[in-house]
Amino acid sequence: MNDDPALNRPLFNRFPALLSKLPFIPLGNLPTPVKPLAALADEIGIEDLWVKCDDISASVYGGNKIRKLEFLLADAMEQGCTSVLTFGGLGSNHALATSISCQQLGLNCIAVLTPEPATAAVRQTLRYHQRLGTRLEIAHRYADTRVIANKLIEELGTTNVYEVPFGGSSWLGATGFINAGLELADQIAAHQIAEPDTIYLGCGTAGSTAGLALGLQLAGLKTKIEAIQVTPESIRPTKLFAQLIKETGLRLRALDTSINLTRLPATAVNIRQDQLGDGYAMPTEAATEAARLMMQTEHIPASLTYTGKAMAALIADARNGRLEGKRTLFWNTFNSNPYPELPEDDSWRALPEGIHHLFSK
């Protein structure tokens, strides 16, 4: 393995001219492994099921967001920003991953958070933010997030604040997931896995889906993506996906003319809503059952927001015969690293008053 972490990212291996043109700072333990899920496959009646273990993508906090943050936070530092402003639901893994990475890099983190159901996981995430010193601002509606963000930028100064969008989904964030697609291609070339027919992953703001699709295209793979929508139509994930595909391709080609990301085939990605249920972070019976099966058969934890719903779609397709004779890869975007020991006392009272109801009995 090369001593330069950037050269361990396949995007830079394949397109070395990007090394001096893209901001990058190593945050992840990459590549993440691919493993067979024989017990789960047997349980749901298919033969060839694998997992891409992004749940262990970093030593402190895993999940898919670290791939985006390697580029986004490097950009923040190159611009001389001292604070990073981002967004998410109250239990957002993206917001938490951003805050953890900011702390590692000496950056301040501000998270504008929107409502989601009160669960033990949400409360633990908020306590983790409290431990990290994240500045939390509560938006009572998604529509309020922009107003709050503008006030924060005015307060702190436009040159001091770097804004990371919901889910880290910008062209630069998506570039981090191009690495993921190329990483899978390298693992296929190394015979760690044969080329999958289909990949399943959760889709919120479409950055991971877009980047992965572009990475697979760059690698010349024919693998299809089933992107399981977990956000409402008001977020417009299908439109975001199309915008990210176009902008990311254009931006990278402007940096290196050897990168030719042509229009994706219409069948390359299927963004589907059949597991959304009542909305973002609203558990469904299918997601709950999928999470139970993942833990029971493979000892893999899942969230009911993203991975549970993505696996629920995979299980439904398996039981409907759609995956018969196919090689299927589940992309685990969750964090499986344990949280540090967090208090169970009333220290939550120091959190913003607008979320005290989540803790009060």
SULLIN-V127889 format. One record per pair of residues at least 12 apart in sequence whose ideal C-beta (glycine too) atoms are under 6 Angstrom apart, sorted by the first residue. I is the first residue (numbers start at 1). J is the second residue. D is the distance in Angstrom with one decimal. If there is no record, write none. Layout:
# SULLIN-V127889
i | j | d
I | J | D
I | J | D
This chain:
# SULLIN-V127889
i | j | d
5 | 26 | 3.5
6 | 19 | 5.9
6 | 24 | 5.5
9 | 179 | 5.1
10 | 182 | 3.7
10 | 183 | 5.5
10 | 186 | 5.5
11 | 178 | 5.7
11 | 179 | 4.8
11 | 182 | 5.8
15 | 256 | 5.1
17 | 256 | 4.7
18 | 255 | 5.9
18 | 256 | 5.6
21 | 255 | 4.6
23 | 71 | 6.0
23 | 74 | 3.7
23 | 75 | 4.1
23 | 78 | 4.9
24 | 70 | 5.9
24 | 71 | 5.9
24 | 74 | 5.1
25 | 74 | 4.0
27 | 66 | 5.3
27 | 69 | 5.7
27 | 70 | 4.9
27 | 101 | 5.6
28 | 57 | 4.8
28 | 58 | 5.0
28 | 66 | 4.3
29 | 58 | 5.8
29 | 59 | 6.0
31 | 183 | 4.6
32 | 53 | 4.7
32 | 54 | 5.1
32 | 57 | 5.3
33 | 53 | 5.0
34 | 50 | 5.6
34 | 52 | 5.4
34 | 187 | 5.5
34 | 192 | 5.6
34 | 193 | 4.6
35 | 51 | 5.5
36 | 50 | 5.5
37 | 49 | 4.5
37 | 51 | 5.4
37 | 298 | 5.5
39 | 297 | 4.1
39 | 298 | 5.8
40 | 297 | 4.3
40 | 298 | 5.2
43 | 297 | 5.2
44 | 315 | 5.2
44 | 318 | 4.4
45 | 318 | 6.0
46 | 318 | 4.8
46 | 323 | 4.9
48 | 327 | 4.4
49 | 328 | 5.2
50 | 193 | 5.8
50 | 329 | 4.8
51 | 330 | 4.9
51 | 332 | 5.4
52 | 329 | 5.9
52 | 331 | 4.7
53 | 332 | 5.8
54 | 332 | 5.6
54 | 333 | 5.7
55 | 332 | 4.7
55 | 334 | 5.0
55 | 335 | 6.0
55 | 336 | 3.9
60 | 100 | 5.7
61 | 97 | 5.4
61 | 100 | 4.8
61 | 335 | 5.3
61 | 337 | 5.9
62 | 335 | 4.3
62 | 336 | 6.0
62 | 337 | 5.3
63 | 93 | 5.4
63 | 97 | 6.0
63 | 333 | 5.7
63 | 334 | 5.9
63 | 335 | 4.1
64 | 208 | 5.2
64 | 333 | 3.9
65 | 94 | 4.9
65 | 97 | 4.1
65 | 168 | 5.8
67 | 176 | 3.8
67 | 177 | 5.6
67 | 180 | 5.7
68 | 168 | 3.7
68 | 173 | 3.6
68 | 176 | 4.2
69 | 101 | 4.9
70 | 176 | 5.6
71 | 172 | 4.9
71 | 175 | 5.6
71 | 176 | 5.0
72 | 164 | 5.3
72 | 168 | 5.7
72 | 172 | 5.9
72 | 173 | 5.5
73 | 101 | 5.8
73 | 105 | 6.0
76 | 162 | 3.5
81 | 160 | 5.9
81 | 162 | 3.9
82 | 160 | 5.1
83 | 108 | 4.1
83 | 156 | 5.8
83 | 160 | 5.7
83 | 161 | 5.0
84 | 102 | 5.2
84 | 107 | 5.3
84 | 109 | 5.3
84 | 162 | 5.1
84 | 164 | 6.0
85 | 110 | 4.7
85 | 161 | 5.3
85 | 163 | 5.0
86 | 98 | 4.9
86 | 111 | 5.7
86 | 164 | 4.1
87 | 112 | 4.9
87 | 145 | 5.6
87 | 166 | 4.7
89 | 114 | 5.5
89 | 116 | 4.1
89 | 281 | 5.7
90 | 113 | 5.0
90 | 116 | 5.0
90 | 122 | 5.1
91 | 116 | 5.8
91 | 121 | 5.7
91 | 122 | 3.8
91 | 125 | 4.7
94 | 167 | 5.2
94 | 168 | 5.9
95 | 111 | 4.2
96 | 125 | 5.6
96 | 128 | 6.0
99 | 132 | 4.9
99 | 134 | 4.3
103 | 132 | 5.5
109 | 134 | 5.0
110 | 135 | 4.4
111 | 134 | 5.5
111 | 136 | 5.7
112 | 137 | 4.8
112 | 139 | 5.5
112 | 145 | 5.1
112 | 148 | 5.2
112 | 149 | 5.9
113 | 138 | 5.8
114 | 139 | 5.1
114 | 142 | 5.2
116 | 281 | 4.0
117 | 281 | 5.9
118 | 358 | 4.5
123 | 358 | 5.9
127 | 342 | 4.4
128 | 339 | 5.9
130 | 351 | 6.0
136 | 352 | 5.4
138 | 352 | 5.1
138 | 354 | 4.0
138 | 355 | 5.9
166 | 205 | 4.9
167 | 204 | 5.2
167 | 205 | 3.4
167 | 207 | 5.5
168 | 207 | 5.9
169 | 205 | 3.9
169 | 206 | 6.0
169 | 207 | 3.0
171 | 247 | 4.5
171 | 248 | 4.3
171 | 251 | 5.0
173 | 207 | 4.9
174 | 207 | 4.8
174 | 210 | 4.8
174 | 211 | 3.7
174 | 244 | 5.0
174 | 248 | 4.7
177 | 208 | 4.8
177 | 211 | 2.6
177 | 212 | 5.0
178 | 211 | 4.9
178 | 214 | 5.1
178 | 215 | 4.1
180 | 212 | 5.6
180 | 215 | 5.9
181 | 212 | 4.9
181 | 215 | 1.9
181 | 216 | 4.4
182 | 215 | 5.0
182 | 219 | 5.6
185 | 219 | 3.5
185 | 221 | 5.9
195 | 221 | 5.9
196 | 223 | 5.0
196 | 327 | 4.8
196 | 329 | 4.0
197 | 326 | 4.2
197 | 327 | 5.2
198 | 224 | 5.0
198 | 226 | 5.8
198 | 328 | 5.3
199 | 223 | 5.8
199 | 225 | 5.0
199 | 329 | 4.8
199 | 331 | 5.7
200 | 226 | 4.8
200 | 310 | 5.3
200 | 314 | 4.5
200 | 330 | 5.2
201 | 310 | 5.6
201 | 331 | 3.8
202 | 228 | 5.3
202 | 230 | 5.2
202 | 306 | 3.5
202 | 310 | 4.2
202 | 333 | 5.8
203 | 227 | 3.8
203 | 228 | 6.0
203 | 229 | 5.2
203 | 237 | 5.7
203 | 271 | 5.9
204 | 230 | 5.4
204 | 231 | 4.8
205 | 240 | 6.0
206 | 237 | 4.6
206 | 240 | 4.2
206 | 241 | 4.0
206 | 244 | 6.0
209 | 227 | 4.4
209 | 241 | 5.9
210 | 241 | 5.3
210 | 244 | 3.8
210 | 245 | 5.2
213 | 225 | 5.8
213 | 264 | 5.9
213 | 268 | 5.8
213 | 269 | 5.2
214 | 261 | 5.6
225 | 269 | 4.5
226 | 270 | 5.4
227 | 269 | 5.8
227 | 271 | 4.6
228 | 275 | 5.3
228 | 309 | 5.5
228 | 310 | 4.3
228 | 313 | 4.6
229 | 271 | 5.7
229 | 273 | 4.9
229 | 276 | 5.7
230 | 306 | 5.5
230 | 309 | 5.4
231 | 280 | 5.1
232 | 279 | 5.4
238 | 271 | 5.2
249 | 261 | 3.6
275 | 309 | 4.2
275 | 312 | 5.1
275 | 313 | 5.0
281 | 305 | 4.7
283 | 304 | 4.2
286 | 312 | 3.8
287 | 304 | 4.8
287 | 308 | 3.5
287 | 309 | 4.6
287 | 312 | 4.8
290 | 308 | 5.1
290 | 311 | 3.9
290 | 312 | 4.1
290 | 315 | 5.5
291 | 308 | 4.2
301 | 336 | 5.4
302 | 334 | 5.9
303 | 334 | 5.3
306 | 333 | 5.7
307 | 334 | 4.5
314 | 330 | 6.0
